[in-house]
Amino acid sequence: MPNIQLIERDMTPAELAQMNAGFDLHASQHGNPPVPSKRYGYVLMDGESFIGCASGLTNDNYEWFYLTDLFIEETYRGQGLGAKILNKLEERLIEIGVKHIWTWTAGYEAPGFYKKQGYSAFVEMPNWYVCQWPRPGRVMEETGGLKRKKPCSLKETTRLLLLRF
C-alpha cells in the first residue's frame, strides 16, 4: 500500500521540473504542445546608469505579449520616459506580429498611465493588497516620524489586469 503524505513546503527544483514536465505532457496530449517564451525589451540609460526598462514575454505564435516590467527610476518619472519606452516596445511587437498585450498594475501604481497609453482594464481585483499603514517602525523610519493620517483607499488595495490592441 502506498505511503502518501501531504507536506507543507516549497517544491524542490527537481519537483518543480517534474511538475512542469507533467503540465507540458498534459497540454501536448490535448493538442497544445509547449511553446517556449521569448523576451523582448528595451532599457533606458543615462550615461552608464540604468534608469528604466520595459520588457516582457511572448511565445512562438506571437499572438499575445505579457508586459512583465515597466520601470522608471523615481527621479526620472514625469518626463514622458515611460510612454516613450513603452511606445518603442509596442512598435517592435507590432513588427513581429503581436496582436495583444496584457499586463497588470496595482491601483496605487499606474492605471491612469496605462489608460493614457490606450490600455483598458479587463479585470479589477479589489482588496488584492493588504493595506498596513502605518507600518510600525518601518514607516516611522521612512517618513522621518510622519504618520499617515487617512486609512487606505480601495484604489490602494486593488490589482488591475490591463489589455491593449
ABEGO torsion letter per residue (X at the ends): XBBBBBBBBBBBAAAAAAAAAAAAAAAAAAGBBBBBBBBBBBBBBBEABBAEBBBBBBBAAGABBBBABBBBBAAABGAGAAAAAAAAAAAAAAAAGBABBBBBBBAABAAAAAAAAGBBBABBBBGABBBBOBBBGAAAAAAGGBBBABBBBAAAABBBBBBBX
